[in-house]
Amino acid sequence: MKYALISVWDKTDLEKLCNKIINKGYTLLATSSTAKYLKEKGFEVKETSELTGFSELIGGRVKTLHPKIFAGILARRDNPKDMEDLKKENIPLIDIVVCNLYPFQQVIKNKNTTLEEALENIDIGGVSLLRAAAKNFPFVLVVPSPKYYDEVINYLEKEDNGLEFRRRMAIKAFSITSTYDNAIMNYLAQTFEDVISLNLTKKLDLRYGENPQQKAGFYTLNDEDLPFIQYQGKELSYNNLLDTDSAWNLIKEFDEPTVAIIKHNNPCGVASDNDSLKAFIKAFESDPVSAYGGIVACNFEIDENVAKEITKHFFEVIVAPSYKEEALKVFSQKKNLRVLKYREDIPENPFEIRSLRRGVLVQSFNDILFDNYEVKTSAKPTQKDMEELIFALKVVKHVKSNAIVVSKDKQTLGIGAGQMNRVNAVKIALEQAGEKAKEAYLASDAFFPFPDSIELAAKYGIKAIIQPGGSIRDNEVIEAAEKNNLILVMISSRHFRH
């Protein structure tokens, strides 16, 4: 008698697969809950307890962990001693193992999940079944997920040896168990450990990397789904995804309607406004030259009017949390334009990870804007002044260091990015702002080491500055601000972005 062992949490399309297995002459052997489900669907099923002689123990925690189960899976069919052992103990061969695991990853996505609930959703027997069947793939077919059922049905139809197919299914099974174990380890660690295990699954092949001579792909940790849905447009590139991630991280800083336009991983225009259309127009007008071919990110649902305004210009990617149907129709007129919906339901990576030529850097994400601030001058900011300073600070946090942002009315006017010295970053931002810098606001990602930048800002008419403290020349900087009747606010957090 040929046996197929079925033990699944996710019962999607299970009847379709079992019908094919039975048609190929197999007897279904199943754990209690799976057996109950199949019997309700009209299948003849033998429960594993009938084979092992043991009912499920300790609340179902032990079901399949028994020599009669694992010997039937692991026996080498071409090894006479293995087959003699099975015959002696009256153990049947199990040639197919269909198994998927408790939904640990899904359970821990809920921030309210308790440790007890998480532990109860760690699968033990299922992982063991998958590993045993995958180890013995020359003789056993392992089916580790409903996503492979159609391929398995096709394989069973062919009735050939299919060693390479079984090998591929074994690889899938080991990949699933590895990802599963990594998710458990990372959940229990919840901090930096001596060993961090990363399990990456390729989700997209990219045309090339930053440059045509570089190969590239997009991978997710723990086999998570893509964090976006692409409605239309050309295939995404490495640079598209890098810029899109930067744009999304920036706009998530804001609660009010905000638009960010990103170019070469730096914002070139950012604006907030209660009117979403005005927010886009202000962001674009911040630097229309640099905006050409950029990435547009909105933290609000894009409607028809915003879509029409966006399509007046050339952009590579649009990303937003949602779209009105009318907006998607407008975008569809530009076939190459990539339109993405960003998915907030996909878990964030636990760490920020950057590879070096040799080795990897790991750090926590920069999720803090500042813990506290202190006004250092006799000129004091109003509530509106603080709102404007915080707007500029939220933007400068996402600009490559050394970074300076000049803004007014919650619209960037000048951005100095990636400069080797801070005074040059100040010059670039102020020169770009020009006459608009009068009564505007300036944010710096780190402290000013000398008072020269403060003096230059005063010449352009800047009203208020926000910067981290910590320089040995803080007092000189404060004195320069006081002398020029500027408002100077110092915060506790630095925002280098290399």
N, C-alpha and C positions, 0 to 999 in steps of 0.2 A: 504494500500500500504506500502511495506517495503522499507525503504531508507538506502542507504549506501553513506556516505559523503566522497568525495575524494578531498583532497587538498594537493598537493605534489609539492615540488621543484624538487626532483630527480625522474624522470619518468621511471627509469629502470624497465623493466618487468611489467609495469603497465597494458598493454593490457592483459597479461596472467591472472593477478589477476582479472581484471574487467570482463573478459569473464566468469570466474567461479562465480563471484558474481551475474552477470545477470542470469546465468543458475540456480541459486538458488532462483530466483524470486525477486531480489532486483531491485529497480530503482536507477540509479546513480544520485547523487546530487553533483555538483562540483562548486568550485570557478572559476572565469572567465578564467584564463590562463590554468588551468587544464581542464576545460570544452572545451575550444577551441582545446586543444591537443587531447582530446578523440573524439570530433566530427570529427576532421580531420582523425582519425583512424576508423571512421565509427560507433561509438557508439551513442546511443540515451542518451542524458544527459539533466538534468534539472539544470539550474544555480541557485546558492544560492540566487541571487538577485530576482528571480521569487518567492521564498518562503518568503523572508524578506520584499519585496516591496521596497528595497533600492538598488540602484546601488553602486558599490564600491566607497568609499569616499577617499579624500585627497591622490590622487595618488596611490590608492590600499592599503594604510596602514590599512584601515578598510574594511574588507570583511565579516568575519564570526562572528564578535562580535555583536550578536543580540539575544534577548530573544527567538525568534523562533528556532534558531539553538541550543542554549544551553539548552533550556527547553526540546527539542526533544531528546537530548543526556542524560540529567541528570534525567529525570523522572524515578521514581521507578515504575516498571511495576506492582508490587504487592501492591502498595499504591493507594487506591481508590481516595484519594484527589488529588494526582499528576495526575492521569489519567483524572479526572474530569476537572482539570485546562486546560489540553491539549485540551480536547474536546471543552471546552468553547471558547478557543482562536483559534480553528481550526489549531492546531499545530501537524504535523505528528511525529511519533517516528523515530528516527535515530538509527538503531541497529548496524551499522558497521561504524567505523571512520578510514579511511586510510589517514595518514598524516605524512609527514616528513618536516623538517624545513629548513629555509634559511641556506646556508652553511657558517655560521659565522666563525667557526673554520678554514675552508679552506681559507676564504678571508683574515684573519689576519695572515696567514702563510707568505703572501707576505709582506716583510718589507716596500714596497712602498705604502701599503694601507693607505689611509688618514683616519682620525677620522670620517669624514662624510660618507665615504664608509663603514666603520665598523659599524657605527650606523644604516645605511640603511639595513644592513644584520642581524639585530637583529629581530628575529621573535617574534611576539606578539600573533596573532591569532592562529598560529599553536601550540604554547606551550599551550595555553588555551584549544584548542580542545583535545590535547593529555591528559592533566590533567583531563578534564571533563569526557572523555570516560574511562580513567583508573580508576577514582574514582567510576564510575558506572559499573565496570567490571562484576558484577553478571548478568547484562542484556545487556551490550554493549561489542562488540569485538573491541579493539583498535589494529591497525596495524601500528607501528611506524617507520618501515624501510623496504626497499625492501629485506633486508637479511632474513626477516621472511615470505616472500610471499609463498614459497613452503610449509612451515608448516601450514600456514593459509588455503591454498588450500586443503591440506590434512584434516584439521579440518572440513572445509565446506563439504567435501565429506562424512564424517562420519555421519553428521546430528545427533549428540548427543548433550547433554546439554553442555558438555565440560567446566564446571566451572573452573577446574584447569588450562586448557589451557588459558582461558581468564584472569585468575589471573596472569599467567606467562607473558602474553603479557602486562598486566597492569604494572607489575614490570619493564619490559623492557622500557615501555613508561616513567615511573617516573625516571628511571635511565638516559634516554636520556635527559629529561628536566633538571634534576639536573646537569648533565655534561655540558649541554649547558649554564646554568646560571653561573656555576663556571668559564667557559671559558670567559664569558663576564665580570664577576667581576674581574678576574685576569688580563684581558686585560686593563680594565679601571684603575685598581690600579697601575700596573707597578712598584710597590715598596712595602716595608713592611707595612702591615696594622695591625690594632689591631686584626682583625680576618682574618685568612687564611683558606679557604675552599678547601679541597682536595677531588677529586672524583677519586677513583682508580678502574680500571676494570681488572679483572684477565684475563691474556692472556695465561698463561702456568701453569699447575700443575707440580711441581718439585718433584723428588723422595723423597727428604728430604732437610733440611737446611744445615748449616755448618757441622752438625753431624747427624747420623741416627735417633737420638731421637728427632730431631726438625722437625716440619712440615714447608713447604715452598711453595710459589707460586710466579710467576712473574706478576706484575701489571703495567699498564701504567696510567698516568694521563689523564683525559678527554677522555678516551676510544680511545687514539691514537693507531695506529697499532704497531706491533712489530718493534723495530728499527733495525732489522736484518732479513735476509733470510737465512735459513739453507738448504744447498744443500744436505748434507749427514751426517751420523754419529749417534752415540747414542744420547739419549735425553739429553738435557742440565741440568746441576745441578746448585744449588745455587752458589757454589764456581766458577763454570765455568763462570757464568754471571758476578759475582763480579770481577773476574780477567780480563775478556774480556773488561769490561767497563774501568778498569784501564789502560789496554794496549792501547785501542783506544784513550783515553784522552791523553796519553803520545805521541803517534806518530803524533797526530794532531798538536803538537807543531812545527813540522818540515815541511819545504817545499821540501827539497831534499829527494830522496828515503831513507827511514829509516825503520829499523826493530827493534821491541822491543819484548823481550821474558820475560814473567811475570810468577812469581812463588809465590804463597801465597801473592798476592796483592802487590808485590814489583818487580821492574825490576831486572833481574839477568844478562841481556845482552842487550845493545842497541848500534846500529851503524848506521851511515849514509855513503852513497857512491853514486856517480853518476851511478855506475853499481849496479843494484838491487840485482844481485846474490852475489856480493861481500858484499853488505850490510847485507844480511842474514848470510853469512859465518862469517863475523866479529862479528855480534851479538851473534852467537852461540859459537864462540871461546872465547868470553869474559868470559864465565863460563859454559862450557859444562856439568859439573856435575849437577849444579843447574837447567840447562835448561831441564833436563829429566822430561817429563810429564808436561811441562809448556804450556803456551798460547803464540802463535806467532801472532803478529800484524804487518801488512805491510801497509804503506800509499800509495802504488802503485798497479797497476794491476799485479797480479801474473801470470807469464808465465810458460811454460813447464819446463824450466831449473831450475827455483826457486823451483817449485813444486817437481821436482825430488830430489833436494838437501834437501828439508824439509823432505821428506818421508824416508830419510836415518836414521832419528832419531824418537824417540817416543815423540809425543806431544798430548795434549788433544784437543786443539781447534786451528784452523787457522782462522783469521779474516782479511779481506781486503776490499777495496772499489769495486773491481771487479776481475774477473778471465778470462783468456783465456780458450777456450773450451778444449784445449790440457792439460791445468793444471788440470781442473776438472777430466779429464780421468785418469790422474796420481793419483790424490787423491782417486779416486774411488776404487783403488786397496787396500786401507786401509779402510775397511767398517766401523770401529768404530770411525774413525777420524771425528770430528765435523768440518765442513767447513762452515763458515758464511760470508755472504756479509753484511757489515754494511751500513745502510741506512741513508744518510745525509739529506734526505727530511723529516724526522720525526722531529717535533719541539723538542727542548731541554726543559727539565723541567725548570720552572722559578727560582727555588731555589734549593740549596743543602739541603736535608732533612735527618736527622738522628734521630732515635727514641731512647729514654731512657727508663728505666724501668717504669718511670712515667714522662710523658711529651715528648716533641719533640723539637729538636734543628733545627733552620732554619737559613741559611746564604746564601749570594750570592756566586757564583762560583769564584774560584781563577783563573781569566782569564788574570791577568797581570804578566808578567815576571819581569820587572822592568821599572820604569819611567825614571830614570837617574842613571849614575854611576860616580864614581870618582876614579882616580888612586891615591893611597896614598903613593907610594914609588918612589924613584928616578929612579928605573928600570921601564921602560915604556913598555906596550904591543904593539906588532905590530898588524896589521889587522888580521893576521892569529892567533895570540895569543888570540885576542878577540873572533874570531869565535870559537876557541877551548873552551874557557871559557864559552861562551854562550851555546855551546853544552852540557857541563857538567851541567850547571845551569838548562837547560830544563829538563834534566834527574832527577836531585836531587829534583826538584819541585814535582816529582811523587813518591818519595821514602818516606817511613814511617819515621817520626822523632824519635830520632835525626838522621839526614841523611847526609852522605858524599859520593861524587862520585869522583873517579879518572879516568881520561880518556886521550886519546891521539889519534891523527889522526881520531877523531870523532868515537871512539870506547871506550866503558867503559872497564876499566881494573880492577877496584875494587869498590865495593859498600858496605858501612856500613849503615845498616838500623835498625831503631827501637830500638836504644840503649838508656839506661837511662842517660848516660852522653856522651858528644860530643867527648871527647878524645878517648873513646872506639870505637866510630863509625869511627874515623880517623884511629885508629890502624887496625881495620878490613879491611877497604878499602885499606890501604897501604900494609898490609901484603898479601892481595889477589893480588894486582898488582905486588908486589915483585920488581925484577930488572927492570921491564917495567915502574916503577914509575919515573925513571930518565927522566928529561925533560918533564914530563907529567903535567897535569892540575888538579886542585882540586876545587870542588865546595861544599859549605856548605849551608844548608837550612836556617840557622840562624847564628847570630854572634858567634864568638869564645869568651867565657867569660874570657879565660886566654891565655897567649902566648904559653903554652905548646904544643898545637896542631900545631902551626906554626913551632915550633922548631922540632917537630917530622916529619912534612912534609919535612922540609929542609934536614933532615938526609937521607931521601929516594930519594932526588934529585928532588923534585917537582919544576917546573919552575915558575908557576903562580897560584894564588888563587883568587877565587871570592867568596864574602860573603856579607851578609847584615851588615850594620853598626848598631850602637845603644848601644853597651856595654859601661859601665862606664870605662872599661879597653881598649877601642879601641886604645888609644895611646900606650899602652904597646904592643898590638898586632902589630900595625904598626911598632914600634921600632924593634920587633923581626923579622919581615919580612925584614926590611931595613938591619938589622945586618947580615941576612943570604942571602942577595942579591936576595930575592924573589920579584916577581911582585905581588902586592896586590891591587885588585880592590874591592871597596865597592859599594854596590847597595842600593837602597831605600826600596826594598820589601823583607819581610820575607816569607818563604814558609813551615811553619809547616804543616805536614800532619799526623793527629792522627788516 
